[in-house]
């Protein structure tokens, strides 16, 4: 895409350096944010799959325990790589508006394109490209979303992301977090319902 034509990234080590030098928010780099999302996801994974106690603060929707989700996860090594690097394009699309606010336009697509430019895993790149889908998903897009093999991974990642980011919103009791949680709770319920219907049709 046009935005990254002139971007020069030598290798994965250089990409990590760029991510480490770019702040996601004050006091938190893009790389640290990715590691944080991964940590939250693995916390949830071990809680649901192995029954371990949660180490982070969570608000868990009922659907999060549905086997239809967990049976459709991408391999964990793919997921971890995706989580760590999902925002790798942010250092290259960072802009500051007239009010001094920082934005990262089209960062999901930029991240995926940079990942592919380095010749890295295409499955990780696809997850990166669709990373924001769950946060923006409308009711009329549910069928298309559920048809993707990555749907369960993207949904559980989205839930992990809003919890990892909760401190930026003012905690899990903040209005901002509650709005984001309500969106993903509602969409997640519909997604799991569609996944379970698919299971019935396959039997």
Secondary structure by P-SEA (a helix, b strand, c coil): cccccccccccaaaaaaaaaaccccccccaaaaaaaaaaaaaaaaaaaaccccccccccccccccccccccccccaaaaaaaaacccccccccccccccccccccaaaaaaaaaaaaacccaaaaaaaaaccccccccccaaaaaaaccaaaaaaaaaaaaaaaacccccccccaaaaaaaaaaaaaaaaaaaaaaaaaaaac
